[in-house]
């Protein structure tokens, strides 16, 4: 299994969203981009996919941004990865059973079973569980402080 940048960034962005949203507060892609150092253009592509799969909803205009459509404890990491068209399949043939000269290979069942275990693990792992981690919260606070400091520096330089 090779999880690409798309899958990793989607999970990271959803974690940031879950950490910073509230009932009345939506999170802008600009904020996520600043915290996670991901381009806004790339986040727009990811959030279009996440929105299409019903994981987030967006509101335009002043005070706009994104929110989760369900509580973070109900959203699995597998759903997020799947929403952006990533695969957790570790077979060489992508499940087609044509791994070796059009036939099934010797280790096909092993890799199929591993793929199933990875999928099950990621499906049981909920976004809400991850963001409750003390270490995750510390990293989030550090990122927020870094961004606030950078904004302050920019404002001082601008004035």
N, C-alpha and C positions, 0 to 999 in steps of 0.2 A: 504494500500500500504506500502510495506516495501522496500525501496530502499537500496540495499545491497552496500557493499564496492565497488563492481565492478562498479556500476552505478555512485556512488559519485566520485570515483577515475577517472573514464573516463571523467566526466565533469571537474573535477579539472585539469587533465592533458591537456585537450583541451583548457581550459582557459589559462594555463601557456604557451602553444604553441602559442596561438593567441596573447598573450601579448609580447612574445619574438621573434617571427619570423619577418623577413623583406623580401623584394623581393629577396635579395641575401643571406640571412642568414637563414640557417635551424637550427632547435633546436634538440639537442641530447637528447636521453632518459636519459643519465647521468645527464644532466642539469635539466631536469624535476624532476628526482628522488631526486636530491639534494635540489631543491627549495621546493618540496612538501612532502619530506620524504616518498616516495613510492619506494618500491624495483624495481630495473631495470627489474628483471625477471617478476614481475607482470605487469609492463608497457609494456614489450614486448608482453605479452598475449593480453593486451587491445589494443595496437596499431595494432596487427595483425587483430583484429576484426574491428577496425576503418578503417584500410586500405582496408579490404575486402568490406566494405560498401561504399568506395569511399570518405571518409571524410578527409583522410590524404594521403600523398604520402611520401615515404621514398627514400633517396639517400644514398648509401653506400660509404665508403671510406673517405679520408681526406675531411673535410668540409661537410661531410654527416650529415644526421639527417632527421627531419620531417618538413613538411609544410602542411598547410591546403590546400585542393584542391579547395576551394571556399573562397570568402571573409567571414570573421567572421559574418558579418551582414546577411549572407544567410544561416547560419547553426543554426538550432534550437536545443535547449536543448533536446527536445524529440528525434530528430534524433540521438544524441549522446547516450542517454540512450537506445534507441532501437537497436543501432548498436552493443552494448555489450550484447544483449539478456536479458535486464532487462524489467520488466513489470510494468506498472502503474495501473494495474487492482487491485482494492480494494475488489472485490467480493471474498467470501470464496471459491466459486466453480470455479474461474477463467473463468467466463463467460459461463460455461457449463449448467447452470440452473438446477443443481442437488445438490443444497446446503443443502437440508434437506431430508434425507432418499431417495435420488434419484429424488426428486422433487424440484421445485423452492421454495425458502423461502420467508417469508413475506417481508423482506427488500431488496430483490434482485434488484429491479428496482432503489431503492435509491442508492445502491452501484454502480450499472451500470452507473447511471447518474453522480455520483461523479467521477468515473473513466474517463468518457468522458470529464468532466470539467478539470480534471487534465491534461489529454492528450492535450486538446485544449490550456490550459495555457502554458504548456511546449513547444508546437509546435509554439506558437506565440512569445515566449521568445527566442531571438537570442543571440548567443554567443557574437557578437559584441556589443550589448547593455550592457551586463553584464560587459565586460572589460572596458567600458567607465566610469564606476562608480569611483568616486574619492576614495572611501574607498578601492575598489578592487586594484586600482593602488598603493595606499599607502602600502597595504599588500604586493603586488608584489615587490615594492622597498625595503621593509624591508627584505623580503626573499632573494632577490638578494644581499643585503648588508651583510646579515648573511653568505651567502655562500662564498662571496668574502673574508670576514674576516676569515672564516674557512680555505679557500685555502691558504691565506697569512700565517696563523699560521702554517699550515702544511709545507709550503715551508721554513719558518724560522727554524722550527724544523729539517727539512731534511738537510738543509745546515749546 
